[in-house]
């Protein structure tokens, strides 16, 4: 009879342990399910945020590229419009110099003559300063 009691008690203990283990397993499964749901929600939110950020970045990059292209086109138009004007101005200046070559030659000659005369005067004065008093009085004939 004690064996029956021991078997019965053991069976009851095993049954209680099994129920406790099953309850713990159920709680663990519920927690895992909640965690999985939270992870799914977080993943969806992160994916949505990443997609939104990527779309915004692509849009901003496209806008910047469009602005840069617009500036490049405007600059090229300005350069293309001003190039003939600059070439014409340079050609006009060259033609004016060719037409006025006689005047330019006369001005250059006069400038060279003035420079030569100035140099001669300055050198004579420098030479006069180097003489001694007697040579200065006699105009360089004595006491050189």
C-alpha angles and dihedrals in degrees: 000000000000087000090057090050092048091049092045092047091046091050091048091049091048090049092050091047091049091050091049091048091048091050091050090047090050091050090048090049090050091050090048090050091050091047091049090050091050091048091049092050091047091048092049091049092047092048091048091048092048092049091049092048092048092049091048092048092049090049093050091047091050091050092050091048090050092050091048091049090050091051091048091051092048092049093048091050091051093048092046091050095047098043096076091046092053092046091050092049092050091047090048091052092049092048091049090052091050092049093048096044093120092054091045091050091050092049092048091049092049091049092051091048092049091049091050093049092048091050092051092051093048093049092049091052092049090049091050092053092055093059124096120245096263091050090050092052094050095041092250098307095112133030098021 
